[in-house]
């Protein structure tokens, strides 16, 4: 398969896939709990994709959350053992599958569903969440860590660039941060203190002030996050820049 040729065909259909401007999309987004720009489709630049690709390897099993038109999933499928691509928008992913056709790799498994309704597939080692407007980061973080996923490649916390989060790394209590940047498992980031340590790397924390609000809002939905099994089975430490990935459901 000529991946570059398939990507060119997908790129040619980008404008047709901007379904946020189509009749019916608003109701669709409401049914899936997508807010603000969360369900909008727009691909990233090559630099952002390159940053993701350099952080995966041949032994990885990747979960692409909000896979959009599958262009990144196709690139990753050529580098890793298996890719699970989940995309909530049937128009975007359906069009993409039609363009890819019989060039779909055997190790690329595609599901059209809200990723919050799909159990984490077994054996996933790394997840990719390119969604600057994601409103459910904390839910994904907890579910991925509970499933044994080791890394999360994302721009959802800092809203630009790409960071690789070690999901196995111990986290400090928020109260232990006296001066410097922090990044929390709920998705909140910020700075504590008077700016005396502004060049520091962000510290991974638990239980930041935003966690209380996040936990309260998500307690009711937490019980239904895994209703369905898998079918068939710019801040410190952030690299590069990008616009917006495809997809929703996060």
PyMOL commands that set and color helices and strands:
alter all, ss='L'
color gray80, all
select helices_A, chain A and resi 3-12+15-17+19-21+25-31+46-53+71-77+90-103+115-117+137-146+174-176+209-222
alter helices_A, ss='H'
color red, helices_A
select strands_A, chain A and resi 61-65+82-87+108-112+126-129+151-154+163-166+172-173+180-184+189-192+203-206
alter strands_A, ss='S'
color yellow, strands_A
deselect
rebuild
show_as cartoon
